[in-house]
Amino acid sequence: MANNVNPAARSLQTLMQRYQTITTNLSNASTVGYKRRSGSFAHALAEQQAGQDAANGARPHAAIDLTQGSLTATGNTLDLAIDGKGFFVIETPTGQMYTRCGSLRVNPSGRLVDSAGNSIAGEQGAIVLPSSATSEDLSVGTDGSVSAGGQLLGRLRVVNFDDPAALEAVSGTMFRSPEGVDARAADKFSVKQGYREQSTL
C-alpha cells in the first residue's frame, strides 16, 4: 500500500502544476512582454527512470517559452521593445532582474523606471532626465542609447545568457538568473522606441 503513495502524490503534484501553469498563462494573456509557461516533465521522467523519487529532485517544473512576441507600435516614447535576443536589466530591492517588458515611466526624480518604480539599468548606472526635459523629449536609439534635448543620458543595459532557458520566472514578466548563470552583453538586438512586445500566448 505504501508503495502506491508516492506515485499518487506525484500524479497529484503534476496535475496541480499543470493547473497553476494554465492559470498563470491565462491571467497574463495581455501582459506586455509575458512569456508563456509550459509544463515540462522530462526532468521528472528522467529522474524516475534513474530510480530516484520526488524527494531527490524529481519534480515537474514549468518551462518558459522565450520566443519573441509580436511588436506593436504604440507611438509612446516610454514604450521600448527588444527586437532580437536580450533582456532589459531592472534594479530591484532584492537584486537584479531581467525582463522583455519595456513599458517605462519617469518618476518624480526624473529617473527611468518600470511600472513598479524600479530603475531600469543603464551601462553606467541609472538613467535620469534633466529637469528641463520631459518624457516627450526622450529619444532611444536602436543600440539602447538614451538622450533628451540633444544630451546623451546613457545607454540601456541589454544582456543575454548562454542558456536563457535556465532563467527562473519570478512573477509576471520578471526573471532571475540562478547561481552560476551569468549575464553578458547582448549583441544581436535592436531597441525599438514606441513599440511593445506582446505576450507569446
KEMI-115160 format. One line per field, with one value per atom (N, C-alpha, C): residue number from 1; residue in one letter; x, y, z negated. Coordinates in nm, 3 decimals. Layout:
N
k: [NUM  ...]
r: [A  ...]
east: [X  ...]
north: [Y  ...]
up: [Z  ...]
This chain:
201
k: [1  1  1  2  2  2  3  3  3  4  4  4  5  5  5  6  6  6  7  7  7  8  8  8  9  9  9  10  10  10  11  11  11  12  12  12  13  13  13  14  14  14  15  15  15  16  16  16  17  17  17  18  18  18  19  19  19  20  20  20  21  21  21  22  22  22  23  23  23  24  24  24  25  25  25  26  26  26  27  27  27  28  28  28  29  29  29  30  30  30  31  31  31  32  32  32  33  33  33  34  34  34  35  35  35  36  36  36  37  37  37  38  38  38  39  39  39  40  40  40  41  41  41  42  42  42  43  43  43  44  44  44  45  45  45  46  46  46  47  47  47  48  48  48  49  49  49  50  50  50  51  51  51  52  52  52  53  53  53  54  54  54  55  55  55  56  56  56  57  57  57  58  58  58  59  59  59  60  60  60  61  61  61  62  62  62  63  63  63  64  64  64  65  65  65  66  66  66  67  67  67  68  68  68  69  69  69  70  70  70  71  71  71  72  72  72  73  73  73  74  74  74  75  75  75  76  76  76  77  77  77  78  78  78  79  79  79  80  80  80  81  81  81  82  82  82  83  83  83  84  84  84  85  85  85  86  86  86  87  87  87  88  88  88  89  89  89  90  90  90  91  91  91  92  92  92  93  93  93  94  94  94  95  95  95  96  96  96  97  97  97  98  98  98  99  99  99  100  100  100  101  101  101  102  102  102  103  103  103  104  104  104  105  105  105  106  106  106  107  107  107  108  108  108  109  109  109  110  110  110  111  111  111  112  112  112  113  113  113  114  114  114  115  115  115  116  116  116  117  117  117  118  118  118  119  119  119  120  120  120  121  121  121  122  122  122  123  123  123  124  124  124  125  125  125  126  126  126  127  127  127  128  128  128  129  129  129  130  130  130  131  131  131  132  132  132  133  133  133  134  134  134  135  135  135  136  136  136  137  137  137  138  138  138  139  139  139  140  140  140  141  141  141  142  142  142  143  143  143  144  144  144  145  145  145  146  146  146  147  147  147  148  148  148  149  149  149  150  150  150  151  151  151  152  152  152  153  153  153  154  154  154  155  155  155  156  156  156  157  157  157  158  158  158  159  159  159  160  160  160  161  161  161  162  162  162  163  163  163  164  164  164  165  165  165  166  166  166  167  167  167  168  168  168  169  169  169  170  170  170  171  171  171  172  172  172  173  173  173  174  174  174  175  175  175  176  176  176  177  177  177  178  178  178  179  179  179  180  180  180  181  181  181  182  182  182  183  183  183  184  184  184  185  185  185  186  186  186  187  187  187  188  188  188  189  189  189  190  190  190  191  191  191  192  192  192  193  193  193  194  194  194  195  195  195  196  196  196  197  197  197  198  198  198  199  199  199  200  200  200  201  201  201]
r: [M  M  M  A  A  A  N  N  N  N  N  N  V  V  V  N  N  N  P  P  P  A  A  A  A  A  A  R  R  R  S  S  S  L  L  L  Q  Q  Q  T  T  T  L  L  L  M  M  M  Q  Q  Q  R  R  R  Y  Y  Y  Q  Q  Q  T  T  T  I  I  I  T  T  T  T  T  T  N  N  N  L  L  L  S  S  S  N  N  N  A  A  A  S  S  S  T  T  T  V  V  V  G  G  G  Y  Y  Y  K  K  K  R  R  R  R  R  R  S  S  S  G  G  G  S  S  S  F  F  F  A  A  A  H  H  H  A  A  A  L  L  L  A  A  A  E  E  E  Q  Q  Q  Q  Q  Q  A  A  A  G  G  G  Q  Q  Q  D  D  D  A  A  A  A  A  A  N  N  N  G  G  G  A  A  A  R  R  R  P  P  P  H  H  H  A  A  A  A  A  A  I  I  I  D  D  D  L  L  L  T  T  T  Q  Q  Q  G  G  G  S  S  S  L  L  L  T  T  T  A  A  A  T  T  T  G  G  G  N  N  N  T  T  T  L  L  L  D  D  D  L  L  L  A  A  A  I  I  I  D  D  D  G  G  G  K  K  K  G  G  G  F  F  F  F  F  F  V  V  V  I  I  I  E  E  E  T  T  T  P  P  P  T  T  T  G  G  G  Q  Q  Q  M  M  M  Y  Y  Y  T  T  T  R  R  R  C  C  C  G  G  G  S  S  S  L  L  L  R  R  R  V  V  V  N  N  N  P  P  P  S  S  S  G  G  G  R  R  R  L  L  L  V  V  V  D  D  D  S  S  S  A  A  A  G  G  G  N  N  N  S  S  S  I  I  I  A  A  A  G  G  G  E  E  E  Q  Q  Q  G  G  G  A  A  A  I  I  I  V  V  V  L  L  L  P  P  P  S  S  S  S  S  S  A  A  A  T  T  T  S  S  S  E  E  E  D  D  D  L  L  L  S  S  S  V  V  V  G  G  G  T  T  T  D  D  D  G  G  G  S  S  S  V  V  V  S  S  S  A  A  A  G  G  G  G  G  G  Q  Q  Q  L  L  L  L  L  L  G  G  G  R  R  R  L  L  L  R  R  R  V  V  V  V  V  V  N  N  N  F  F  F  D  D  D  D  D  D  P  P  P  A  A  A  A  A  A  L  L  L  E  E  E  A  A  A  V  V  V  S  S  S  G  G  G  T  T  T  M  M  M  F  F  F  R  R  R  S  S  S  P  P  P  E  E  E  G  G  G  V  V  V  D  D  D  A  A  A  R  R  R  A  A  A  A  A  A  D  D  D  K  K  K  F  F  F  S  S  S  V  V  V  K  K  K  Q  Q  Q  G  G  G  Y  Y  Y  R  R  R  E  E  E  Q  Q  Q  S  S  S  T  T  T  L  L  L]
east: [0.082  0.000  0.086  0.193  0.281  0.349  0.373  0.443  0.359  0.227  0.141  0.124  0.172  0.150  0.230  0.361  0.444  0.402  0.373  0.325  0.196  0.106  -0.019  0.007  0.098  0.131  0.196  0.283  0.348  0.247  0.149  0.047  -0.035  -0.069  -0.145  -0.064  0.065  0.153  0.161  0.170  0.176  0.050  -0.066  -0.193  -0.203  -0.158  -0.162  -0.070  0.048  0.142  0.084  0.019  -0.042  -0.152  -0.233  -0.340  -0.283  -0.180  -0.119  -0.057  0.005  0.067  -0.038  -0.149  -0.256  -0.317  -0.340  -0.398  -0.307  -0.177  -0.081  -0.079  -0.080  -0.081  -0.205  -0.322  -0.446  -0.452  -0.403  -0.410  -0.311  -0.216  -0.116  -0.127  -0.243  -0.260  -0.237  -0.266  -0.249  -0.134  -0.051  0.062  0.177  0.222  0.330  0.457  0.516  0.642  0.632  0.509  0.495  0.538  0.602  0.647  0.568  0.512  0.426  0.503  0.440  0.495  0.432  0.508  0.454  0.506  0.421  0.461  0.571  0.676  0.787  0.809  0.793  0.804  0.924  1.004  1.116  1.215  1.238  1.333  1.280  1.151  1.093  1.098  1.068  1.068  1.208  1.308  1.446  1.489  1.449  1.484  1.418  1.292  1.220  1.283  1.323  1.385  1.520  1.583  1.711  1.693  1.566  1.537  1.533  1.523  1.516  1.372  1.334  1.197  1.190  1.070  1.049  1.129  1.154  1.230  1.372  1.420  1.557  1.562  1.450  1.452  1.369  1.296  1.215  1.083  1.089  0.970  0.939  0.811  0.776  0.797  0.836  0.857  0.807  0.784  0.732  0.847  0.848  0.947  0.895  0.986  0.948  0.974  0.872  0.886  0.939  1.064  1.127  1.119  1.030  1.009  0.968  1.020  0.984  0.839  0.768  0.630  0.625  0.508  0.495  0.514  0.572  0.596  0.486  0.421  0.309  0.345  0.323  0.353  0.251  0.302  0.214  0.234  0.350  0.380  0.419  0.419  0.455  0.607  0.666  0.812  0.867  0.783  0.829  0.804  0.757  0.741  0.862  0.932  1.050  1.034  1.085  1.082  1.217  1.255  1.380  1.346  1.399  1.384  1.510  1.496  1.612  1.626  1.746  1.769  1.828  1.769  1.820  1.714  1.758  1.670  1.713  1.616  1.646  1.683  1.767  1.806  1.732  1.666  1.590  1.654  1.676  1.734  1.620  1.611  1.505  1.565  1.483  1.535  1.596  1.559  1.612  1.721  1.768  1.873  1.830  1.918  1.889  1.791  1.696  1.601  1.612  1.554  1.563  1.424  1.398  1.265  1.271  1.166  1.148  1.045  0.986  0.885  0.952  0.933  0.995  0.895  0.785  0.687  0.736  0.792  0.858  0.779  0.828  0.775  0.889  0.865  0.964  0.913  0.993  0.948  0.971  0.921  0.934  1.077  1.174  1.314  1.374  1.292  1.340  1.404  1.399  1.464  1.373  1.432  1.356  1.333  1.205  1.170  1.065  1.044  0.939  0.807  0.703  0.571  0.566  0.662  0.667  0.758  0.819  0.907  1.052  1.087  1.226  1.304  1.428  1.510  1.548  1.542  1.595  1.743  1.826  1.970  2.028  2.118  2.200  2.339  2.418  2.552  2.638  2.608  2.685  2.600  2.490  2.403  2.264  2.189  2.053  2.052  1.943  1.928  1.829  1.875  1.794  1.780  1.656  1.631  1.662  1.718  1.740  1.606  1.604  1.478  1.413  1.492  1.438  1.371  1.384  1.331  1.206  1.123  1.006  1.018  0.926  0.930  0.913  0.845  0.828  0.959  1.056  1.188  1.279  1.236  1.321  1.339  1.462  1.493  1.582  1.541  1.616  1.661  1.791  1.846  1.834  1.857  1.847  1.950  2.059  2.162  2.133  2.019  1.982  2.030  2.096  2.141  2.020  2.024  1.912  1.958  1.880  1.913  1.787  1.803  1.691  1.744  1.676  1.721  1.861  1.902  2.036  2.144  2.107  2.205  2.200  2.315  2.323  2.316  2.220  2.198  2.256  2.286  2.337  2.291  2.319  2.279  2.220  2.103  2.037  2.124  2.124  2.197  2.108  2.147  2.072  2.164  2.116  2.201  2.135  2.215  2.165  2.240  2.203  2.262  2.297  2.402  2.437  2.324  2.252  2.138  2.020  1.947  1.834  1.728  1.718  1.617  1.643  1.764  1.797  1.741  1.692  1.636  1.513  1.493  1.379  1.276  1.151  1.044  1.014  1.011  0.981  0.833  0.786  0.644  0.621  0.505  0.474  0.579  0.650  0.749  0.893  0.911  1.043  1.109  1.241  1.319  1.441  1.486  1.606  1.705  1.834  1.935  1.983  1.975  2.023  2.174  2.226  2.370  2.443  2.546  2.624  2.577  2.465  2.415  2.437  2.538  2.580  2.534  2.499  2.457  2.580  2.563  2.668  2.601  2.678  2.623  2.561  2.438  2.371  2.433  2.434  2.494  2.408  2.295  2.208  2.068  2.058  1.931  1.921  1.799  1.773  1.661  1.683  1.579  1.489  1.358  1.262  1.178  1.191  1.114  0.974  0.874  0.737  0.672  0.728  0.675  0.663  0.571  0.558  0.564  0.629  0.630  0.510  0.428  0.307  0.337  0.242  0.253  0.266  0.335  0.352  0.241  0.131  0.018  -0.055]
north: [-0.120  0.000  0.125  0.121  0.239  0.270  0.163  0.185  0.265  0.270  0.342  0.489  0.528  0.663  0.765  0.739  0.835  0.856  0.751  0.773  0.854  0.829  0.904  1.051  1.072  1.210  1.283  1.213  1.275  1.310  1.223  1.250  1.373  1.383  1.499  1.626  1.617  1.733  1.778  1.681  1.712  1.783  1.733  1.796  1.938  1.957  2.090  2.186  2.135  2.216  2.259  2.167  2.198  2.302  2.289  2.383  2.523  2.530  2.658  2.724  2.642  2.695  2.754  2.681  2.729  2.857  2.860  2.978  3.099  3.079  3.188  3.241  3.151  3.193  3.275  3.226  3.294  3.433  3.444  3.573  3.675  3.628  3.718  3.726  3.688  3.687  3.823  3.930  4.064  4.140  4.071  4.136  4.159  4.282  4.317  4.241  4.174  4.104  3.972  3.925  3.799  3.681  3.582  3.461  3.341  3.267  3.154  3.047  2.998  2.884  2.757  2.648  2.519  2.412  2.316  2.209  2.126  2.100  2.018  1.903  1.781  1.665  1.576  1.624  1.543  1.517  1.620  1.603  1.500  1.512  1.418  1.276  1.260  1.127  1.067  1.152  1.102  1.059  1.136  1.100  0.969  0.952  0.830  0.708  0.724  0.614  0.578  0.676  0.650  0.592  0.575  0.514  0.610  0.744  0.842  0.886  0.924  0.968  1.119  1.169  1.314  1.383  1.315  1.376  1.407  1.341  1.365  1.459  1.532  1.633  1.602  1.492  1.459  1.533  1.662  1.746  1.806  1.803  1.868  2.018  2.085  2.228  2.293  2.422  2.496  2.548  2.512  2.565  2.697  2.783  2.915  2.923  2.964  2.982  3.123  3.134  3.265  3.316  3.258  3.307  3.454  3.533  3.676  3.693  3.777  3.809  3.914  3.936  4.036  4.176  4.266  4.402  4.492  4.565  4.651  4.797  4.879  5.021  5.090  5.173  5.250  5.400  5.441  5.582  5.648  5.571  5.623  5.622  5.736  5.744  5.659  5.623  5.543  5.394  5.355  5.212  5.167  5.066  5.014  4.863  4.814  4.670  4.627  4.505  4.449  4.362  4.398  4.316  4.231  4.103  4.015  3.953  3.907  3.836  3.929  3.924  4.005  4.040  4.100  4.139  4.275  4.356  4.476  4.433  4.512  4.484  4.580  4.526  4.605  4.592  4.705  4.706  4.703  4.595  4.582  4.572  4.589  4.577  4.441  4.338  4.204  4.165  4.262  4.232  4.256  4.227  4.250  4.146  4.195  4.110  4.141  4.052  4.065  4.056  4.137  4.141  4.177  4.139  4.181  4.294  4.328  4.433  4.569  4.654  4.785  4.898  4.874  4.979  5.060  5.177  5.255  5.380  5.450  5.580  5.659  5.786  5.872  5.907  5.877  5.905  6.054  6.101  6.244  6.296  6.207  6.250  6.251  6.214  6.213  6.083  5.984  5.856  5.767  5.696  5.598  5.474  5.437  5.323  5.237  5.116  5.030  5.064  4.987  5.017  5.005  4.930  4.913  5.014  5.103  5.204  5.163  5.047  5.001  5.064  5.101  5.164  5.066  5.110  5.031  5.066  4.966  4.987  5.041  5.137  5.183  5.122  5.130  5.071  5.141  5.269  5.344  5.381  5.309  5.339  5.381  5.436  5.478  5.589  5.594  5.698  5.802  5.926  6.033  6.148  6.189  6.301  6.432  6.532  6.663  6.729  6.817  6.881  6.960  6.999  7.077  6.990  6.859  6.768  6.696  6.654  6.572  6.440  6.348  6.219  6.232  6.340  6.360  6.395  6.442  6.477  6.355  6.244  6.126  6.061  6.029  5.960  5.840  5.723  5.599  5.541  5.523  5.468  5.316  5.258  5.113  5.039  5.107  5.045  5.063  5.126  5.148  5.279  5.362  5.493  5.583  5.655  5.740  5.885  5.973  6.114  6.197  6.322  6.415  6.554  6.624  6.758  6.761  6.656  6.650  6.610  6.586  6.546  6.396  6.329  6.185  6.158  6.076  6.046  5.912  5.828  5.695  5.595  5.471  5.363  5.250  5.205  5.096  4.971  4.904  4.778  4.666  4.606  4.494  4.373  4.265  4.147  4.022  3.919  3.789  3.683  3.558  3.447  3.335  3.259  3.145  3.043  3.033  2.941  3.015  3.094  3.171  3.083  2.958  2.868  2.838  2.869  2.845  2.954  3.064  3.171  3.122  3.179  3.142  3.254  3.219  3.318  3.357  3.486  3.535  3.567  3.658  3.691  3.775  3.760  3.841  3.828  3.938  3.938  3.939  3.921  3.928  3.791  3.789  3.668  3.693  3.587  3.591  3.489  3.521  3.424  3.345  3.212  3.132  3.140  3.094  3.097  3.020  3.079  3.015  3.050  3.120  3.164  3.314  3.354  3.494  3.566  3.692  3.776  3.825  3.844  3.904  4.006  4.096  4.199  4.135  4.174  4.121  4.185  4.112  4.165  4.153  4.082  4.064  4.115  4.247  4.307  4.448  4.499  4.637  4.687  4.797  4.856  4.943  4.919  4.995  5.081  5.211  5.304  5.320  5.328  5.343  5.211  5.101  4.967  4.889  4.793  4.698  4.557  4.468  4.327  4.260  4.197  4.134  3.998  3.953  3.820  3.713  3.603  3.495  3.391  3.422  3.328  3.326]
up: [0.000  0.000  0.000  -0.087  -0.097  0.034  0.116  0.242  0.340  0.316  0.409  0.370  0.252  0.205  0.286  0.301  0.371  0.516  0.595  0.731  0.735  0.641  0.636  0.603  0.509  0.470  0.586  0.659  0.775  0.882  0.905  1.006  0.967  0.839  0.792  0.806  0.774  0.787  0.933  1.024  1.166  1.213  1.170  1.208  1.153  1.030  0.970  1.044  1.083  1.157  1.291  1.360  1.489  1.473  1.369  1.344  1.316  1.232  1.199  1.322  1.407  1.528  1.622  1.642  1.728  1.673  1.542  1.478  1.495  1.473  1.488  1.631  1.729  1.869  1.903  1.863  1.895  1.832  1.708  1.640  1.697  1.779  1.839  1.990  2.043  2.188  2.253  2.179  2.235  2.169  2.093  2.025  2.123  2.131  2.223  2.187  2.287  2.268  2.194  2.167  2.093  2.180  2.117  2.185  2.134  2.226  2.191  2.115  2.009  1.934  1.988  1.989  2.032  1.937  1.908  1.818  1.880  1.804  1.852  1.756  1.805  1.717  1.755  1.850  1.895  1.781  1.702  1.591  1.491  1.458  1.362  1.415  1.543  1.603  1.600  1.632  1.633  1.493  1.393  1.256  1.214  1.253  1.217  1.284  1.409  1.482  1.420  1.357  1.292  1.152  1.113  0.984  0.868  0.898  0.791  0.776  0.652  0.628  0.617  0.594  0.592  0.483  0.375  0.265  0.306  0.411  0.458  0.577  0.599  0.704  0.825  0.831  0.947  0.937  0.963  0.952  1.088  1.130  1.256  1.242  1.350  1.342  1.469  1.463  1.578  1.663  1.790  1.882  1.937  1.982  2.031  2.180  2.255  2.399  2.424  2.463  2.480  2.623  2.701  2.837  2.833  2.924  2.926  2.966  2.890  2.924  3.034  3.090  3.195  3.137  3.216  3.173  3.228  3.139  3.176  3.153  3.255  3.244  3.154  3.060  2.972  2.989  3.038  3.050  2.919  2.810  2.678  2.664  2.634  2.624  2.511  2.414  2.300  2.319  2.435  2.466  2.547  2.495  2.563  2.583  2.693  2.719  2.773  2.741  2.793  2.912  3.027  3.148  3.157  3.127  3.123  2.985  2.955  2.830  2.724  2.605  2.497  2.395  2.286  2.176  2.122  2.082  2.006  1.865  1.799  1.661  1.569  1.467  1.372  1.235  1.170  1.035  0.933  0.855  0.757  0.616  0.512  0.376  0.345  0.422  0.398  0.499  0.575  0.671  0.814  0.908  1.049  1.102  1.181  1.251  1.400  1.480  1.624  1.684  1.787  1.845  1.993  2.063  2.202  2.209  2.096  2.091  2.078  2.177  2.175  2.160  2.088  2.061  1.941  1.968  1.865  1.829  1.728  1.690  1.627  1.605  1.541  1.402  1.300  1.163  1.130  1.015  0.982  0.982  0.966  0.966  1.107  1.206  1.344  1.386  1.299  1.328  1.411  1.506  1.586  1.501  1.485  1.400  1.469  1.415  1.467  1.396  1.424  1.369  1.217  1.159  1.014  0.946  1.025  0.968  0.957  1.011  1.009  1.125  1.098  1.201  1.311  1.435  1.545  1.555  1.564  1.556  1.686  1.669  1.780  1.765  1.867  1.859  1.755  1.727  1.628  1.507  1.485  1.373  1.418  1.325  1.356  1.462  1.540  1.641  1.589  1.580  1.521  1.622  1.643  1.732  1.660  1.729  1.667  1.638  1.542  1.500  1.613  1.711  1.823  1.929  1.917  2.019  1.969  2.063  2.032  2.106  2.077  2.144  2.295  2.339  2.483  2.552  2.474  2.531  2.541  2.485  2.476  2.614  2.645  2.771  2.740  2.788  2.763  2.896  2.911  3.034  3.038  3.153  3.168  3.085  3.048  2.964  2.815  2.782  2.643  2.586  2.667  2.619  2.594  2.482  2.441  2.437  2.499  2.499  2.486  2.447  2.435  2.465  2.556  2.593  2.648  2.715  2.773  2.675  2.549  2.446  2.424  2.438  2.416  2.267  2.226  2.084  2.041  2.138  2.106  2.209  2.181  2.271  2.188  2.228  2.156  2.155  2.044  2.034  2.086  2.197  2.255  2.251  2.190  2.169  2.226  2.237  2.276  2.195  2.214  2.140  2.237  2.206  2.290  2.291  2.179  2.170  2.108  2.189  2.134  2.069  2.113  2.057  1.910  1.861  1.721  1.630  1.688  1.606  1.530  1.412  1.329  1.334  1.364  1.364  1.220  1.194  1.060  1.049  1.132  1.138  1.262  1.322  1.440  1.547  1.575  1.683  1.631  1.501  1.440  1.430  1.455  1.444  1.357  1.293  1.210  1.265  1.258  1.301  1.179  1.183  1.070  1.059  0.948  0.925  1.035  1.088  1.194  1.333  1.346  1.477  1.485  1.561  1.563  1.690  1.672  1.785  1.861  1.989  2.072  2.163  2.215  2.302  2.426  2.457  2.576  2.700  2.810  2.932  3.056  3.045  3.162  3.128  3.120  3.083  3.140  3.138  3.174  3.084  3.016  2.931  3.018  3.007  3.087  2.993  3.009  2.928  2.986  2.895  2.942  2.978  2.927  2.953  2.824  2.822  2.713  2.768  2.693  2.730  2.664  2.742  2.691  2.627  2.548  2.485  2.592  2.559  2.656  2.648  2.578  2.572  2.704]
